[in-house]
Amino acid sequence: MKNGLIEENGKLVYYVNDKPVHAGLIKIDGDIYYIGTGGIAVTGKHTIHTSMANGLLKHGVYTFGADGKLKKGSYVPLKKGTHKRRSHFKPKKQLLILGAFLLIALVFVILGFAIDEFGNPDMPVQTTESSAPDEEIKIDLPELSEEAVLVSQGALDAYHGKLSIWEARAYGDPYRPFVFEYDLYGKSGVLYYSENADLSNAVQVALDGNKRSLEIDNLKTGTEYYYKVSVEGKDFTGSFKTAASTRFVKIEGLNNARDIGGYTTLDGKTIKQGMIIRGAEYDGLVESTYQLSKESLTYMQDTFGFAYDMDLRNADIFTGEYTSYLGKDVRHAFYTAPKYGEIFDASYKDSLNRIFSDLAKEENYPMYLHCTYGADRTGTIVFLLQAVLNMSEEEITREYQRTGFSDAGYAASEKYDIILSGLAGKAGNTLQEKTIRFLIDDIGITEEQIDSIQNILLQ
């Protein structure tokens, strides 16, 4: 099967599983290419729009050499006023609509002539001064007929099972911000947005009247949002919906972070988003490169409002009293958690019991759940948790494999075979039933605690 960039008839063509793919910007061996229609790598000058930049470049004009590679230093920003809005109508429909408007205008001209000529005793005479309305505020806001996708095309196809994670990695960074497009014609404004139609607890963001778009990070997937734009004392409202997909989290310096929620369970329920964010360490205790700046830590806490820091790392990595880097008000505990087959080792029984006992406490939510890389120990606990919540084995495995998008790169699902083999002998007919019996019979978790976890995390 053809995969990657292949030279054909003097052109470079990008293949994924034997099919040419219009992938937008991709990065191979440190070089950036733009893959256009038919999977062909473009040459010469090309305008790169945010939707196809895949997080590699900003919006603008770039030059690609004869070899398809981006020429460094070729960036040219788009001139103000060159932004084009897509028409919602096809050319034939545009002509019909234009004709209809002209006909209506002609009718009004004839009626106006008749009134001027013969008079209308029932219509009061109006002066220009008294009839002039207040000046209207002219602005343009998004008209989103399609759901906004918050991941790359590859990550979206992987979410729907059309691509493997390894194939989807070719599309680069899986995360995409939501782009709120607007035109205030030079006026300044304020954007309010919320999941609630009454805009309660709305996020407030200033809109620069000299710009035409605003990137909004870390929105929930598969969610309806309502917004209001206030300009010079007038309000304009609307709504948009994000498409269902994995919710990757974007925080500068944070690695391998995503929401464990947003998935549909086998019994038709949904795992709540914003309750558990999984990821890598952020304090640099084990890996010094994984240490967030104060600005990133503040943004992280402002965005998610964590009440608990569930730290699956070994307790011996820090001596003394540890305070969560997320703030002194955020509760924290080390757990020395098991990974993969270690969950069946009696020496980890107390650790697993503590973890799931604390997952059953509502006051611990929202929480940040992590180990060092957010891969092995985190992946194992999330596996057991999502099994308790009744996600399918296939979807749980794919969720684990999404770690392959990160620097950690650990996503070999064969590591789960030991877990599945160990659970196979437990009572029950489903993965959920077997996992719950294991936690109750072998680890000492109560049925009430299992019910509490499900009530907290499912809707």
C-alpha positions in Angstrom: 0.0 0.0 0.0 1.2 3.5 -0.8 1.8 5.8 2.2 3.5 9.1 2.5 4.9 11.4 -0.2 5.5 9.6 -3.5 6.8 11.1 -6.7 4.5 10.4 -9.7 4.8 11.9 -13.2 7.0 14.7 -11.9 4.7 15.6 -9.0 4.7 14.7 -5.3 1.5 12.9 -4.2 0.6 12.3 -0.6 -1.0 8.9 0.1 -2.7 7.4 3.2 -3.6 3.7 2.8 -3.2 3.8 -1.0 -5.5 6.9 -1.4 -4.3 10.4 -2.3 -5.4 12.7 0.5 -6.0 16.5 0.5 -4.3 16.9 3.9 -3.4 20.6 4.0 -0.1 21.3 5.8 2.0 18.3 6.8 5.5 18.0 8.3 7.9 15.3 7.2 11.5 15.1 8.4 11.4 18.7 9.5 10.1 20.0 6.2 6.6 21.5 5.7 4.6 20.7 2.6 1.1 21.8 1.5 -1.0 18.9 0.2 -3.7 20.2 -2.0 -6.5 18.6 -4.2 -5.8 15.1 -5.3 -3.1 14.8 -2.7 -0.6 16.8 -4.8 2.0 18.9 -3.1 1.7 22.5 -4.3 4.6 24.7 -5.5 4.9 28.4 -5.8 2.9 30.9 -3.7 -0.2 29.6 -1.9 -2.6 31.1 0.6 -2.8 29.0 3.8 -6.1 29.2 5.6 -6.5 28.3 9.3 -8.7 25.3 8.6 -5.9 23.6 6.5 -2.9 24.9 8.5 -3.1 21.9 10.9 -1.5 24.1 13.6 1.8 24.3 11.7 1.6 27.8 10.3 -0.5 30.9 10.8 -2.9 32.3 8.3 -1.1 34.0 5.3 0.6 33.5 2.0 3.7 31.2 1.7 6.0 30.1 -1.1 6.8 26.4 -1.7 9.7 25.4 -3.8 9.8 23.1 -6.9 10.5 20.2 -4.4 7.3 21.1 -2.6 9.1 22.2 0.6 8.2 25.5 2.3 10.7 28.2 1.7 11.7 29.7 5.0 11.1 33.3 5.5 8.5 33.4 2.7 5.6 34.3 4.9 3.5 37.3 3.7 0.4 38.4 5.8 -2.8 38.8 4.0 -3.7 42.4 3.2 -6.5 43.9 5.1 -9.8 43.5 3.3 -8.8 40.4 1.3 -10.8 38.1 3.4 -13.6 36.5 1.4 -16.8 35.2 2.8 -18.3 32.2 1.2 -21.7 32.6 -0.4 -24.5 30.3 0.8 -26.1 30.4 -2.7 -25.1 28.9 -6.0 -24.7 31.3 -9.1 -28.1 30.4 -10.6 -29.8 31.0 -7.2 -28.0 34.3 -6.9 -29.3 35.5 -10.3 -32.9 34.5 -9.4 -32.6 36.3 -6.0 -31.2 39.4 -7.7 -34.0 39.4 -10.2 -36.6 39.1 -7.5 -35.1 42.1 -5.6 -35.1 44.2 -8.8 -38.7 43.4 -9.5 -39.7 44.3 -5.9 -37.8 47.6 -6.2 -39.6 48.4 -9.5 -43.0 47.8 -7.8 -42.0 50.2 -5.0 -41.0 52.9 -7.6 -44.3 52.6 -9.4 -46.2 52.8 -6.1 -44.2 55.8 -5.0 -44.9 57.6 -8.3 -48.7 56.9 -7.9 -48.7 58.3 -4.3 -46.8 61.4 -5.3 -49.1 62.0 -8.3 -52.5 61.3 -6.8 -51.9 61.6 -3.1 -53.0 59.3 -0.3 -55.3 61.0 2.3 -54.8 58.1 4.7 -51.0 58.5 4.8 -49.6 61.3 7.0 -46.9 63.5 5.5 -43.5 62.8 7.1 -40.5 65.1 7.1 -37.0 63.8 6.7 -36.0 64.9 10.2 -38.8 63.1 12.0 -38.7 59.9 9.9 -34.9 59.4 10.0 -34.1 56.3 12.1 -31.2 56.0 14.4 -28.1 54.9 12.6 -27.9 51.1 12.5 -24.8 49.2 13.6 -23.4 47.1 10.8 -21.6 43.9 11.8 -21.2 40.4 10.4 -21.3 37.4 12.7 -20.9 33.6 12.0 -23.7 31.7 10.2 -22.6 28.2 11.0 -24.8 25.6 9.2 -22.3 22.8 9.9 -20.8 21.7 13.2 -17.4 23.1 14.1 -14.7 20.4 14.2 -12.2 20.8 16.9 -9.7 18.2 15.7 -7.7 17.5 12.6 -9.3 15.5 9.8 -7.0 12.6 10.6 -8.1 12.6 14.3 -11.7 12.9 13.3 -11.4 9.9 11.0 -9.6 8.0 13.8 -12.5 8.9 16.2 -15.0 7.4 13.8 -12.8 4.3 13.2 -11.9 5.1 9.6 -8.1 5.5 10.3 -5.8 4.0 12.9 -4.0 6.4 15.2 -0.8 5.7 13.4 -2.3 6.8 10.1 -4.0 9.8 11.7 -0.6 11.0 13.1 0.4 12.0 9.5 -2.1 14.9 9.9 0.0 16.5 12.6 -1.3 18.0 15.8 -4.8 16.6 16.4 -6.0 19.7 18.3 -7.9 22.6 16.5 -9.2 25.7 18.2 -12.7 27.0 17.4 -12.4 30.1 15.1 -15.1 32.7 15.7 -15.3 34.8 12.5 -16.7 38.3 12.7 -16.5 41.7 11.2 -17.3 44.8 13.4 -16.2 47.2 10.7 -13.6 48.8 13.0 -15.8 49.0 16.1 -14.8 47.3 19.3 -17.1 44.7 21.0 -17.4 42.0 23.6 -18.2 38.3 23.0 -20.1 36.3 25.6 -20.4 32.6 25.2 -21.9 29.7 27.3 -23.4 26.3 27.1 -26.6 27.8 28.6 -29.1 29.7 26.4 -29.5 32.3 29.1 -25.7 32.9 29.0 -25.3 32.2 32.7 -21.7 31.8 33.7 -20.7 33.1 30.2 -17.1 33.5 29.3 -16.3 37.1 28.3 -13.8 38.0 25.6 -13.0 41.4 24.0 -13.3 41.6 20.2 -10.8 43.7 18.3 -12.7 45.7 15.7 -9.6 45.7 13.4 -9.5 41.9 13.3 -11.9 39.4 11.7 -11.5 36.2 13.7 -10.8 35.0 17.3 -9.5 31.6 18.2 -11.2 30.0 21.2 -9.4 27.1 22.9 -10.6 24.1 24.8 -14.3 24.1 24.0 -16.2 20.9 24.7 -16.9 18.6 21.7 -20.5 17.7 20.6 -21.8 20.7 22.5 -24.3 23.5 21.7 -22.9 27.0 22.5 -24.8 30.2 22.7 -23.2 33.6 22.2 -23.9 37.3 22.4 -21.8 40.1 20.9 -22.3 43.6 22.4 -21.3 46.5 20.2 -21.9 50.1 21.2 -24.7 49.2 23.6 -26.5 46.8 21.2 -26.6 43.0 21.5 -26.5 40.4 18.7 -27.1 36.8 19.6 -26.5 33.4 17.9 -25.4 29.9 18.5 -23.0 27.2 17.1 -22.4 23.5 17.8 -19.2 21.6 18.0 -18.9 18.2 16.4 -18.5 15.0 18.4 -14.9 14.0 18.7 -12.1 13.4 21.2 -11.6 16.4 23.3 -7.9 17.2 23.2 -6.8 19.8 25.6 -4.5 22.7 24.5 -2.4 24.3 27.3 1.1 25.6 26.4 3.6 23.1 27.7 1.2 20.4 28.8 1.7 17.1 27.1 -0.8 14.3 26.3 -3.8 16.0 27.8 -7.4 15.2 26.9 -10.9 14.8 28.4 -12.0 11.2 29.3 -15.6 12.3 28.7 -17.7 13.0 25.7 -18.0 9.3 24.8 -21.3 7.4 24.5 -21.6 4.2 26.5 -23.1 0.9 25.4 -26.4 1.7 27.2 -26.7 5.1 25.5 -25.5 7.4 28.3 -22.8 10.0 27.9 -19.7 10.5 30.0 -19.6 14.1 31.2 -16.9 16.4 29.9 -14.8 18.6 32.1 -14.9 16.2 35.1 -11.6 14.3 34.5 -8.8 15.6 32.4 -6.0 13.1 31.9 -2.4 14.0 31.0 1.2 14.1 31.9 2.9 15.7 34.9 3.2 19.5 34.9 5.6 20.2 37.8 8.8 18.7 36.4 9.4 16.4 39.3 10.4 13.5 37.1 10.9 15.1 33.7 12.2 18.7 34.0 10.9 19.5 30.5 7.3 18.8 31.7 7.0 21.9 34.0 4.5 24.5 33.1 5.0 28.3 33.4 2.9 30.2 35.9 0.9 31.7 33.1 0.0 28.2 31.8 -0.8 27.0 35.3 -3.1 29.9 35.8 -4.9 29.4 32.5 -5.2 25.7 33.2 -6.9 26.3 36.5 -9.1 29.2 35.2 -10.3 26.9 32.3 -11.1 23.8 34.3 -11.3 24.8 37.9 -9.8 21.6 39.3 -10.6 20.7 42.9 -8.3 17.7 43.0 -4.9 16.6 41.7 -5.0 12.8 41.4 -1.3 12.1 41.1 -0.6 8.4 40.1 3.2 8.8 40.4 5.2 7.1 43.1 5.0 8.8 46.5 8.8 8.6 47.0 9.5 11.1 44.2 8.9 13.9 46.7 9.9 14.0 50.4 8.0 16.3 52.7 4.6 18.0 52.2 3.8 18.4 48.5 1.5 21.3 47.4 -0.2 21.0 44.1 1.2 23.3 41.4 -2.4 24.1 40.5 -2.7 26.0 43.7 -2.7 25.6 47.5 -6.5 25.2 47.5 -6.3 22.1 45.1 -6.2 18.9 47.1 -3.5 16.5 46.1 -2.4 12.9 46.8 0.3 10.5 45.5 -1.0 7.0 44.8 1.9 4.8 43.5 -0.5 3.4 41.0 -0.1 0.1 39.1 0.1 -0.3 35.4 -1.3 -3.0 33.1 -1.0 -6.5 34.8 0.2 -5.0 38.1 -3.5 -4.4 38.9 -3.7 -8.1 39.8 -0.6 -7.9 42.1 -1.7 -8.0 45.8 0.9 -5.3 46.6 -1.1 -2.8 44.6 -4.5 -3.6 46.2 -4.4 -0.7 48.7 -3.3 1.7 46.0 -6.2 0.7 43.7 -8.6 0.8 46.6 -7.6 4.4 47.4 -7.9 5.5 43.8 -11.4 4.2 43.2 -12.5 5.2 46.7 -11.4 8.8 45.8 -13.0 8.6 42.4 -16.3 7.9 44.2 -16.1 11.3 46.1 -18.1 14.1 44.4 -16.0 16.8 46.2 -12.9 15.6 44.2 -14.4 16.9 40.9 -13.3 18.3 38.5 -9.9 16.6 38.8 -6.6 16.4 36.9 -5.6 12.7 36.7 -2.0 12.0 35.7 1.3 10.2 36.1 4.6 11.2 34.5 3.7 10.8 30.8 0.0 10.2 31.1 0.4 6.9 29.3 0.9 3.7 31.3 -0.5 4.2 34.8 -2.9 6.8 33.7 -4.0 4.6 30.7 -4.6 1.7 33.0 -6.7 3.6 35.5 -8.7 5.2 32.7 -9.2 1.7 31.2 -10.8 0.4 34.4 -12.8 3.6 34.9 -14.3 3.7 31.4 -15.1 0.0 31.7 -17.0 0.7 34.9 -18.9 3.4 33.0 -19.8 0.8 30.2 -17.7 2.1 27.3 -17.0 -0.6 24.7 -13.7 -2.4 24.7 -13.0 -1.1 21.2 -13.6 2.5 22.2 -11.6 2.2 25.4 -8.7 0.8 23.4 -8.8 3.6 20.9 -8.9 6.1 23.7 -5.7 4.6 25.1 -4.1 4.6 21.6 -4.7 8.4 21.3 -1.7 8.8 23.6 0.2 8.0 20.3 -0.5 11.6 19.2 1.7 12.9 22.1 5.4 13.0 22.8 5.0 9.9 25.0 4.0 7.8 22.0 3.0 4.7 24.1 0.0 3.3 22.4 0.6 -0.5 21.9 -2.8 -1.9 22.7 -1.2 -5.3 23.2 -0.4 -4.1 26.7 -4.1 -4.3 27.5 -4.2 -8.0 26.7 -2.8 -8.8 30.2 -5.6 -6.8 31.7 -8.3 -8.4 29.5 -6.9 -11.9 30.2 -6.9 -11.2 34.0 -10.5 -10.0 33.9 -11.7 -12.8 31.7 -12.0 -15.2 34.7 -14.1 -12.8 36.7 -17.9 -13.2 37.1 -20.0 -11.5 34.5 -20.9 -11.5 30.8 -19.6 -8.1 29.8 -16.4 -6.1 30.3 -18.3 -3.7 32.6 -19.6 -6.6 34.8 -16.2 -8.3 35.0 -14.4 -5.0 35.9 -16.9 -4.2 38.6 -16.7 -7.7 40.1 -12.8 -7.4 40.1 -13.0 -4.0 41.9 -15.6 -5.3 44.5 -14.3 -8.8 45.1 -10.5 -8.3 44.7 -9.9 -4.7 45.6 -12.6 -4.1 48.2 -14.6 -1.3 46.5 -18.3 -1.3 47.5 -21.3 -1.3 45.3 -22.3 2.0 46.7 -18.9 3.5 45.5 -19.4 2.0 42.1 -22.9 3.6 41.9 -21.4 6.9 43.1 -18.8 6.9 40.3 -21.4 6.2 37.7 -23.8 8.9 39.1 -21.0 11.5 39.1 -19.7 10.9 35.6 -22.7 9.7 33.6 -25.6 11.7 32.2 
